Amino acid sequence: MEKLRVGFIGAGRMAAAVAQAMLLAGEVQAVNILASAPSDRNLGKFQDFDCKTTHRNLEVLENSTFVFLATKPHIIPSVLREIAPAVTPDHVVISMAAGVTLQTLEELLPAGTKVLRIMPNLPCVVQSGAIILARGTSAGEQDVALLKTLLSPCGLCEEAPESYIDIHTGLSGSGVAYVYMFAEALSEGALKMGMPWAMANKIAAQTLMGAAKMILETGEHPAVLRSSVCTPGGTTIHALHELEKGSLRATVMNAVEAATSRARELGKK
Ligand SMILES: NC(=O)c1ccc[n+]([C@@H]2O[C@H](COP(=O)([O-])OP(=O)(O)OC[C@H]3O[C@@H](n4cnc5c(N)ncnc54)[C@H](OP(=O)(O)O)[C@@H]3O)[C@@H](O)[C@H]2O)c1
């Protein structure tokens, strides 16, 4: 994969996270990554990675085959109009913009352009992200396979129908914030009982990571793992009863539904 050339139009937080993961895994060489943005605000990070940078979006098309669109969603239509004349059948265009559909991408690019959509989440920054990808009508098996290899250092990467992208936003994109709130509540519970906050915060995060790792590594249903922690009349079942009284499960299900519905609503605007 040494000669693969990857471009980023938009060089913000998510573009840098994806580029950094690719570099850490050695999937692409830094000299073969080119990022563009109108200002120097974010390009320094790419320069720190030894990647090339430019203020001209078209230069990215001229120098890369895999082109990630990583601007804010409302900028995407103008970027597509700008780059469309330079897009060739060799390019693979991958948008990470929330709410911008494959149909919009295909309509604004030349007919037959290989287009894919990805939806990453913030932990891609620490190579533990969850990404869903959906392919457009002209993207082939090989394009998907290559993209998956490129993105694998970011974390989990699953192909899915485009309709799952908004659900992924409700589950995982926004989901990280629900987990942070839960982590904060765990730590504050321990603080209330007398443990220093810094220690409680560290242990809460490790508890979340360990529990998540067991779900992934054992493949067990979370309910099975949960019941294995409960001894009759013990501490855990007393605590779980409190969580049930607070409707934890219904509240979290409502949260996923609310964020998914909002993502669908924003996608229609
Ligand atoms: N952050 C997340 O957790 C997350 C999760 C999933 C998906 N996404 C998607 O990822 C995309 C990027 O998000 P982000 O958080 O990385 O945004 P960001 O940090 O604000 O970065 C946006 C980048 O786009 C550049 N830009 C603005 N106008 C441009 C133009 N006309 N041509 C080229 N580049 C232009 C900006 O340039 P300057 O550097 O000059 O300001 C900046 O580098 C969004 O579409 C978002 O929906 C983000």
The ligand as a Gaussian input file, in Angstrom:
#p B3LYP/6-31G(d) Opt

LIG

0 1
 N      -16.078000      15.533000      15.150000
 C      -16.807000      14.407000      15.193000
 O      -16.956000      13.741000      16.252000
 C      -17.440000      13.861000      13.929000
 C      -18.048000      12.586000      13.945000
 C      -18.604000      12.088000      12.756000
 C      -18.562000      12.845000      11.606000
 N      -17.991000      14.062000      11.624000
 C      -17.991000      14.842000      10.381000
 O      -16.675000      15.165000      10.039000
 C      -16.672000      16.404000       9.338000
 C      -15.573000      17.267000       9.902000
 O      -15.831000      17.505000      11.271000
 P      -14.692000      18.091000      12.220000
 O      -15.209000      17.987000      13.609000
 O      -13.376000      17.490000      11.869000
 O      -14.736000      19.652000      11.716000
 P      -13.672000      20.819000      11.896000
 O      -12.667000      20.445000      12.955000
 O      -14.434000      22.096000      12.014000
 O      -12.891000      20.837000      10.489000
 C      -13.448000      21.306000       9.308000
 C      -12.316000      21.546000       8.310000
 O      -12.906000      21.937000       7.074000
 C      -12.118000      23.016000       6.556000
 N      -12.861000      23.774000       5.538000
 C      -13.803000      24.743000       5.695000
 N      -14.218000      25.190000       4.488000
 C      -13.514000      24.483000       3.551000
 C      -13.477000      24.494000       2.130000
 N      -14.257000      25.283000       1.410000
 N      -12.619000      23.657000       1.508000
 C      -11.813000      22.835000       2.226000
 N      -11.814000      22.774000       3.549000
 C      -12.645000      23.590000       4.206000
 C      -11.752000      23.812000       7.787000
 O      -10.732000      24.707000       7.442000
 P       -9.893000      25.594000       8.510000
 O       -8.883000      24.632000       9.062000
 O       -9.290000      26.645000       7.641000
 O      -10.875000      26.085000       9.512000
 C      -11.341000      22.669000       8.717000
 O      -10.018000      22.258000       8.461000
 C      -18.063000      17.020000       9.491000
 O      -18.760000      16.964000       8.271000
 C      -18.738000      16.153000      10.536000
 O      -20.124000      15.990000      10.235000
 C      -17.414000      14.587000      12.751000

